[in-house]
Each structure stands twice: as structure tokens, then as C-alpha cells.
Amino acid sequence: MKGNIKIMKPYKYAVFDLDGTILDTAEDLADSVNHALLLHGFPLRSLDEVKLFIGNGVSNLISRAVPEGITDQQFSDVFSAFRNHYATNMINKTAPFPGIKELLLELKKREVKVSIASNKYQKGVEELCERYFPGLYTAAFGEREGVKRKPDPSIIFSAMERMGANAKETIYIGDSEVDSETAKNAGIDFIGVSWGLRPKSLLIDSGAVTVVDNTEQLLEFF
């Protein structure tokens, strides 16, 4: 399904979102969220709720998960508990989505440069990418001090600079309305994936120029 923007192909540079796009991390994130909530006596959240909370960094994830009206100290305590738990439990149930590793291997064969741009904190991005996709990407950027989170385009520009990319030949691939807005702010095309954390209709409404249902469809653009 295509929107009003003409998609150029083949692209030579690809920037991928992480959570919900190339890695299915939702269950591990939900487990760590609920560990932190339970530890501090707050109501637990369902997996579907956590999926809706993901996409704007871990601070916003916890802000959405905790009850309204808690104190700053309570938020800080829950946030710390989440970070500590997730740091040692981020690979319990996490795995690449079907066909992703094969896609990245094929892109490497085609000499397409790949980077990852995520709102997950930097150390988590680095550890997950090195575990699941070693040697298959040029750079992996996450939330860092002094760098604004998506939909600010700074993280995309960092990835493009590292790859030596230009806007015309670069595509951003993600699963959320935040990713779509990020691509727009960076002046590059955006392809949505239907297997992630947001419904396909939302991706279309947010401005995705196309939404793919599998990695074979995605490979057609390279």
C-alpha cells in the first residue's frame, strides 16, 4: 500500500528502528516493567498495554506504566528497578522477527549499508545488536545524554553520517507513528512494518509511504 509520496528504489542505505521492527522485545520489557511495579506495590500492566507504551524511550515507558499522581521519588524508584532488572533480563524472550537476520545478510551481500536508530538507551541498543546482528550493521544509536529522542531527527542524521549516506538514497524502517514522524523530520522516506507494536492502519495514517507485511516485500526496495 502506497501513499502520495513516490518511493525511489533501490535504496543504498537503510536505517532500522529496533524494538518492534527488527527485534521482538515486548515480552522482556513487559516482564521488567511488571517486576518494577510489583516491587513498589503498583498495579501490573498487560502485554498489550506495554506494547502501546513502547517507542519513546524507557523514561516515557515507565511514565505511562505507573499510576497517575505518584511522587517524583516513587517514579525514580520504579525507573531504577526497571533498569536494573532489564539490564540482566533483556534476552530471556527477545528474538529477531522472522526473516530479519536473513534480510540483513542479504542487504550486506548487496552492499546496502545498515544502521539502527532507537529510543532505547544506548547500552541496551549496543548489547542487543551485538548479540543478534554482529557484523551486519555500520552503527547502532540509542538514547544518549545530550541527544534528543525521536521524532527529533538527530539520531537519523548520526546514522547517515556514519554510513556516508545521502537523504535521497536512504530509507527509514520502523513500526510506529514516532518512526514515521522521525523520517519526515529527517527528510527521508519511511517504510512501516506491520508485524510490530502498532496497527497497520495507524502507520498508514501517520504518513508511511508503504507498509510491508514481511521481509520479502521489504527486500524489493533494495
C-alpha positions in Angstrom: 0.0 0.0 0.0 1.5 3.3 -1.1 0.7 6.9 -0.1 1.2 10.0 -2.1 5.0 10.0 -1.9 6.9 8.3 -4.7 9.2 5.7 -3.4 12.6 5.6 -5.0 14.3 2.3 -5.3 16.7 0.7 -5.0 17.9 2.4 -1.7 21.5 2.1 -0.8 21.2 3.0 2.9 18.8 1.6 5.4 18.2 2.8 9.0 16.1 0.5 11.1 14.2 1.1 14.4 14.9 -1.7 16.9 12.0 -2.6 19.2 9.1 -3.9 17.2 10.9 -3.6 13.9 13.9 -6.0 13.9 13.7 -7.3 17.4 10.6 -8.6 19.3 11.5 -7.2 22.7 8.0 -6.6 24.1 7.8 -9.6 26.5 11.1 -8.9 28.2 10.2 -5.2 28.5 6.8 -6.1 30.0 8.4 -8.5 32.4 10.8 -5.8 33.7 8.0 -3.2 33.9 5.9 -5.5 36.0 8.8 -6.5 38.1 9.4 -2.9 39.0 5.7 -2.2 39.5 5.2 -5.2 41.7 8.3 -4.3 43.8 6.7 -1.0 44.7 3.1 -2.1 45.1 1.6 -0.7 41.9 -0.9 -2.5 39.6 0.6 -4.6 36.9 0.3 -3.9 33.2 -0.8 -6.3 30.4 1.5 -7.1 27.5 -0.8 -5.2 25.1 -0.7 -2.1 27.4 3.2 -2.2 27.5 3.3 -2.6 23.7 1.4 0.7 23.4 3.8 2.4 25.9 6.9 1.4 24.0 8.5 3.8 21.4 9.6 7.0 23.2 12.4 5.8 25.4 12.4 3.9 28.7 11.6 7.0 30.8 8.3 7.5 28.9 7.7 3.8 29.1 7.7 3.9 32.9 5.8 7.2 33.0 3.0 5.6 31.1 3.1 2.4 33.1 3.0 3.8 36.6 -0.3 5.2 38.2 -1.1 8.8 37.9 -0.2 11.1 40.8 2.9 9.3 42.1 5.7 11.3 43.5 9.0 12.0 41.7 10.8 9.7 44.2 8.4 6.9 43.5 8.9 7.3 39.8 12.6 7.3 40.3 12.4 4.1 42.4 10.3 2.3 39.8 12.5 3.5 36.9 15.7 2.3 38.7 14.1 -1.1 39.5 13.1 -1.4 35.8 16.6 -0.5 34.5 18.3 -2.9 36.9 16.0 -5.8 36.1 16.0 -5.3 32.3 19.8 -5.0 32.2 20.1 -8.7 33.2 16.9 -10.0 31.7 16.7 -8.4 28.2 17.4 -11.6 26.3 15.1 -14.0 28.1 12.3 -13.9 25.5 13.7 -11.4 23.0 14.4 -12.6 19.4 14.6 -11.2 15.9 11.4 -11.2 14.0 11.1 -13.9 11.3 13.3 -13.3 8.3 15.2 -10.3 9.8 18.6 -11.9 10.1 18.3 -13.3 6.6 17.3 -9.8 5.3 20.3 -8.2 6.9 22.6 -10.8 5.5 21.1 -10.3 2.0 21.5 -6.5 2.4 25.1 -6.9 3.3 25.6 -9.1 0.1 24.0 -6.3 -1.9 26.4 -3.8 -0.3 23.5 -1.9 1.3 24.7 -0.1 4.4 22.6 -0.6 7.5 22.3 1.2 10.8 20.0 1.1 13.8 18.3 4.2 15.4 16.3 3.5 18.6 14.9 5.4 21.5 16.1 2.6 23.8 19.0 3.6 26.0 22.4 3.3 24.2 23.9 0.4 26.2 20.8 -1.7 25.7 20.9 -1.0 21.9 24.6 -1.9 21.7 24.2 -5.1 23.7 21.2 -6.4 21.7 22.6 -5.5 18.3 25.9 -7.2 19.0 24.2 -10.3 20.3 21.7 -10.7 17.5 23.2 -9.0 14.5 27.0 -9.0 14.8 28.8 -7.7 11.7 25.5 -6.8 9.9 25.3 -3.1 10.7 27.5 0.0 10.5 26.3 1.9 13.6 23.7 1.4 16.4 22.5 4.5 18.1 20.1 4.8 21.1 19.1 7.3 23.7 22.2 9.3 24.8 22.7 12.3 27.0 22.6 15.5 25.0 20.9 13.9 22.0 17.1 14.4 21.6 14.9 11.3 21.2 12.9 10.5 18.1 10.9 12.1 16.5 13.8 14.5 16.6 15.9 13.6 13.5 19.3 13.9 15.2 19.8 10.2 15.7 19.0 9.6 12.0 21.5 12.2 10.9 24.1 10.5 13.1 23.4 7.2 11.5 23.5 8.7 8.0 26.8 10.5 8.7 28.4 7.2 9.9 27.3 5.4 6.8 28.2 8.3 4.4 24.6 8.3 3.3 22.5 10.9 1.5 18.8 11.6 2.0 17.7 10.6 -1.5 19.1 7.0 -1.2 18.2 6.4 2.5 15.1 4.8 3.9 14.0 4.6 7.5 12.1 1.4 8.5 10.0 1.2 11.6 6.8 0.1 13.3 5.3 3.3 14.9 4.0 6.8 14.3 7.1 8.1 16.0 9.2 6.4 13.4 7.1 7.9 10.6 7.4 11.4 12.1 11.2 10.9 12.6 11.7 10.1 8.9 9.7 13.1 7.9 11.7 15.4 10.1 14.9 13.9 8.6 13.7 14.4 5.1 13.8 10.7 4.1 11.3 8.1 3.1 9.7 5.8 5.6 8.5 2.2 5.3 6.3 0.8 8.0 6.3 -2.9 9.1 3.0 -4.5 10.1 4.5 -7.0 12.5 5.5 -4.5 15.1 3.9 -2.7 18.0 1.3 -0.5 16.1 -1.6 -1.4 13.9 -1.1 -1.1 10.1 -3.8 1.5 9.9 -2.0 3.8 12.2 1.2 3.5 10.2 -0.7 4.5 7.0 -2.5 7.3 8.7 0.8 8.6 10.2 2.3 9.0 6.7 4.1 5.8 5.8 4.6 5.7 2.1 4.2 1.9 2.2 3.6 -0.8 4.9 5.1 -4.2 4.3 3.9 -7.5 5.8 7.1 -9.5 5.5 10.8 -9.1 4.9 10.5 -10.4 1.3 8.4 -7.4 0.5 10.9 -5.1 2.2 13.8 -6.5 0.2 12.1 -5.4 -3.0 13.2 -1.8 -2.2 16.9 -2.6 -2.3 
